[in-house]
Amino acid sequence: MIAKKICLVEDTPDLLDNLSQFLRMEGYEIWPCKNGIEAMDRMKKDTPDLIITDFLMPGINGLELIQKLKHMNHLTAVPVALFSAKP
């Protein structure tokens, strides 16, 4: 069975590591990215099955990342989950 690929975008290193580890334990292939630019570069090379992105990040925030991804034709059908650890 081929693992589903998740591009995980989170600027807090500990949270990125913890979420990546948890999702790997559930059987997913994780592409950990520390910011939106790194995620866009990674997704130019391959298409994930799901994108999970933090809402509040320096540089490109989660909403801006989603807007940029809409212009990458191979990613238009990929579901995106937006989250934030902040209240």
Short mmCIF file of the C-alpha atoms (twelve columns), coordinates in Angstrom:
data_MODEL
# 
_entry.id   MODEL 
# 
loop_
_atom_site.group_PDB 
_atom_site.id 
_atom_site.type_symbol 
_atom_site.label_atom_id 
_atom_site.label_alt_id 
_atom_site.label_comp_id 
_atom_site.label_asym_id 
_atom_site.label_seq_id 
_atom_site.Cartn_x 
_atom_site.Cartn_y 
_atom_site.Cartn_z 
_atom_site.pdbx_PDB_model_num 
ATOM 1  C CA . MET A 1  0.000  0.000  0.000   1 
ATOM 2  C CA . ILE A 2  1.337  3.431  -0.953  1 
ATOM 3  C CA . ALA A 3  1.222  5.996  1.853   1 
ATOM 4  C CA . LYS A 4  -0.822 9.128  1.267   1 
ATOM 5  C CA . LYS A 5  1.394  12.214 1.003   1 
ATOM 6  C CA . ILE A 6  0.728  15.222 3.224   1 
ATOM 7  C CA . CYS A 7  2.483  18.554 2.837   1 
ATOM 8  C CA . LEU A 8  2.569  19.955 6.384   1 
ATOM 9  C CA . VAL A 9  3.399  23.658 6.690   1 
ATOM 10 C CA . GLU A 10 4.162  25.019 10.169  1 
ATOM 11 C CA . ASP A 11 6.652  27.670 11.275  1 
ATOM 12 C CA . THR A 12 7.013  26.474 14.900  1 
ATOM 13 C CA . PRO A 13 9.725  23.768 14.816  1 
ATOM 14 C CA . ASP A 14 8.469  21.738 17.790  1 
ATOM 15 C CA . LEU A 15 4.901  21.703 16.501  1 
ATOM 16 C CA . LEU A 16 6.069  20.769 12.988  1 
ATOM 17 C CA . ASP A 17 8.121  17.895 14.410  1 
ATOM 18 C CA . ASN A 18 5.329  16.661 16.700  1 
ATOM 19 C CA . LEU A 19 2.622  16.788 14.032  1 
ATOM 20 C CA . SER A 20 4.933  15.137 11.492  1 
ATOM 21 C CA . GLN A 21 5.772  12.344 13.909  1 
ATOM 22 C CA . PHE A 22 2.115  11.760 14.811  1 
ATOM 23 C CA . LEU A 23 1.015  11.629 11.164  1 
ATOM 24 C CA . ARG A 24 3.883  9.284  10.252  1 
ATOM 25 C CA . MET A 25 2.775  6.950  13.060  1 
ATOM 26 C CA . GLU A 26 -0.640 6.920  11.365  1 
ATOM 27 C CA . GLY A 27 0.989  5.763  8.128   1 
ATOM 28 C CA . TYR A 28 1.259  8.987  6.125   1 
ATOM 29 C CA . GLU A 29 4.272  10.221 4.164   1 
ATOM 30 C CA . ILE A 30 4.948  13.726 5.496   1 
ATOM 31 C CA . TRP A 31 6.626  16.598 3.715   1 
ATOM 32 C CA . PRO A 32 7.469  18.940 6.602   1 
ATOM 33 C CA . CYS A 33 7.872  22.556 5.476   1 
ATOM 34 C CA . LYS A 34 8.771  25.414 7.813   1 
ATOM 35 C CA . ASN A 35 7.165  28.136 5.682   1 
ATOM 36 C CA . GLY A 36 5.003  28.790 2.647   1 
ATOM 37 C CA . ILE A 37 7.895  29.371 0.266   1 
ATOM 38 C CA . GLU A 38 9.471  26.025 1.165   1 
ATOM 39 C CA . ALA A 39 6.086  24.340 0.673   1 
ATOM 40 C CA . MET A 40 5.585  25.908 -2.766  1 
ATOM 41 C CA . ASP A 41 9.080  24.818 -3.823  1 
ATOM 42 C CA . ARG A 42 8.386  21.266 -2.626  1 
ATOM 43 C CA . MET A 43 5.047  21.088 -4.403  1 
ATOM 44 C CA . LYS A 44 6.558  22.226 -7.713  1 
ATOM 45 C CA . LYS A 45 8.260  18.807 -7.825  1 
ATOM 46 C CA . ASP A 46 5.434  16.537 -6.696  1 
ATOM 47 C CA . THR A 47 1.732  16.604 -5.802  1 
ATOM 48 C CA . PRO A 48 0.582  15.749 -2.269  1 
ATOM 49 C CA . ASP A 49 -2.748 14.140 -1.436  1 
ATOM 50 C CA . LEU A 50 -3.446 16.769 1.249   1 
ATOM 51 C CA . ILE A 51 -2.000 20.117 2.330   1 
ATOM 52 C CA . ILE A 52 -2.187 21.098 5.993   1 
ATOM 53 C CA . THR A 53 -1.015 24.632 6.669   1 
ATOM 54 C CA . ASP A 54 -0.754 26.926 9.640   1 
ATOM 55 C CA . PHE A 55 -2.799 30.104 9.386   1 
ATOM 56 C CA . LEU A 56 -0.357 32.488 11.090  1 
ATOM 57 C CA . MET A 57 3.152  32.382 9.635   1 
ATOM 58 C CA . PRO A 58 5.713  35.061 8.832   1 
ATOM 59 C CA . GLY A 59 6.227  35.901 5.170   1 
ATOM 60 C CA . ILE A 60 3.447  34.030 3.393   1 
ATOM 61 C CA . ASN A 61 0.580  33.222 5.781   1 
ATOM 62 C CA . GLY A 62 -1.758 30.276 5.287   1 
ATOM 63 C CA . LEU A 63 -4.385 32.194 3.302   1 
ATOM 64 C CA . GLU A 64 -1.759 33.700 1.009   1 
ATOM 65 C CA . LEU A 65 -0.272 30.247 0.468   1 
ATOM 66 C CA . ILE A 66 -3.686 28.866 -0.513  1 
ATOM 67 C CA . GLN A 67 -4.168 31.727 -2.986  1 
ATOM 68 C CA . LYS A 68 -0.776 31.028 -4.575  1 
ATOM 69 C CA . LEU A 69 -1.485 27.297 -4.779  1 
ATOM 70 C CA . LYS A 70 -4.674 27.986 -6.760  1 
ATOM 71 C CA . HIS A 71 -2.425 29.165 -9.606  1 
ATOM 72 C CA . MET A 72 -0.470 25.880 -9.693  1 
ATOM 73 C CA . ASN A 73 -2.648 23.765 -12.014 1 
ATOM 74 C CA . HIS A 74 -1.535 20.384 -10.666 1 
ATOM 75 C CA . LEU A 75 -2.624 21.417 -7.136  1 
ATOM 76 C CA . THR A 76 -6.120 22.784 -7.789  1 
ATOM 77 C CA . ALA A 77 -7.854 19.534 -6.761  1 
ATOM 78 C CA . VAL A 78 -5.727 18.936 -3.653  1 
ATOM 79 C CA . PRO A 79 -7.695 19.489 -0.425  1 
ATOM 80 C CA . VAL A 80 -6.285 22.024 2.037   1 
ATOM 81 C CA . ALA A 81 -6.764 22.138 5.807   1 
ATOM 82 C CA . LEU A 82 -5.959 25.447 7.500   1 
ATOM 83 C CA . PHE A 83 -5.238 25.486 11.230  1 
ATOM 84 C CA . SER A 84 -3.741 27.582 13.997  1 
ATOM 85 C CA . ALA A 85 -2.439 26.662 17.415  1 
ATOM 86 C CA . LYS A 86 -3.224 30.166 18.648  1 
ATOM 87 C CA . PRO A 87 -6.647 31.049 20.087  1 
# 
